[in-house]
């Protein structure tokens, strides 16, 4: 059963049960009150008649059954209680005076000696309040019985039941309309949530639901949005990872195919044309060059595997001296190409692995060298941060398009593939750098404007002591 109908039926059932029980108790209480009032009146009438009969018997000095029977009718007439019937019977139930009961009664058998009592006596479609009280005479015990019709009390109860029945029908109808509106209002957010769930299951991961309150349903909607955002992010990450893996395999196959093709081609050429020294030297040079390229590719791939599996040993390093050594290593080679290297470093000590961080700095400086032309400028800066330290490498080279900035650290990704291969690159340098920086607990940032240059910042937080 749908939640809508569960809410609707529950509200109707609770309303009907509560009102029925309350109405029954109310009507029954009124009935019992009216019946008790009538019973008190019947008992009082019986007592009045009994005392009147006893007084007449004392005045007439008649204390036997025959005298009581003679006086009973006259006493009843003198008392003048309208609508009441009476009779006088002995212990065996024989009628001495008065009327016959409308129906058989066991009231006298239920009473003890010299006890009074009353009962509701049904007689066909009618009901009577029947009261009895004893009289001790010289020749035995007699009972004075009186009764009065109380059909009006029972009829009033029945009419109240009828009125309440129609009132209940109207109330259930009104509550039913209200329950329809409330159930629709409460189930609408769940319906929207169900539709959104189906859309997400069908692949529409951007689907969200509107949070309309801070109750349980609103919290459920908010939790659904959080789940959908997390799922969308994870699926996007998995998609990107699958794309990177596919690009990695494609690039790896391409990077190994090109040098292998050159090696095989020149080896076949040397084998088919022996005795040509110039051709041998040229072929050997190509084979050596492509072999070194394969060796470099293999070494960098091995570095990536090792970085993923092994930890690093950190120690405190004075960054100005460390960076100045990097600048001194590359300055002669840069000056030969007419490139000026500017260096500045603020004081600071950071926990790093010097060998790995040296590889990062040299790789960034080498990339800057490849990006600039003669008369170009490369800046190497060390900037103190709180906490940590920042290494910044800036060049005024060709720059990088904005759409390529996010993929610079992907394995085998190269912005200018022909230039990178001509300079012996395989697109693994920045990927290795990014992993080294991550092992230090840091991050790399890239900023670039095509035609103006590129800036790379390495933010170090000091890493963790191995």
Secondary structure, DSSP 8 states (H G I E B T S, - for coil): --HHHHHHHHHHHHHHHHHHHHHHHHHHHHHHHHHHHHHHHHHHHHHHHHHHHHHHHHHTT--SHHHHHHHHHHHHHHHT-TTEEEEEEETT--EEEE---SS---HHHHS-TT--EEEEEEETTEEEEEEEEEEEETTEEEEEEEEEE-HHHHHHHHHHHHHHHHHHHHHHHHHHHHHHHHHHHHHHHHHHHHHHHHHHHTT-TT-------SSHHHHHHHHHHHHHHHHHHHHHHHHHHHHHHHHHHHHHHHHHHHHHHHHHHHHHHHHHSTT-HHHHHHHHHHHHHHHHHHHHHHHHHHHHHHHHHS----EEEEHHHHHHHHHHHHHHHHHHTT-EEEEEE---EEEE-HHHHHHHHHHHHHHHHHH--TT-EEEEEEEE-SSSEEEEEEE-SS---HHHHTTTTSTT--SSHHHHHHTT--S-HHHHHHHHHHHTT-EEEEEEETTTEEEEEEEE------
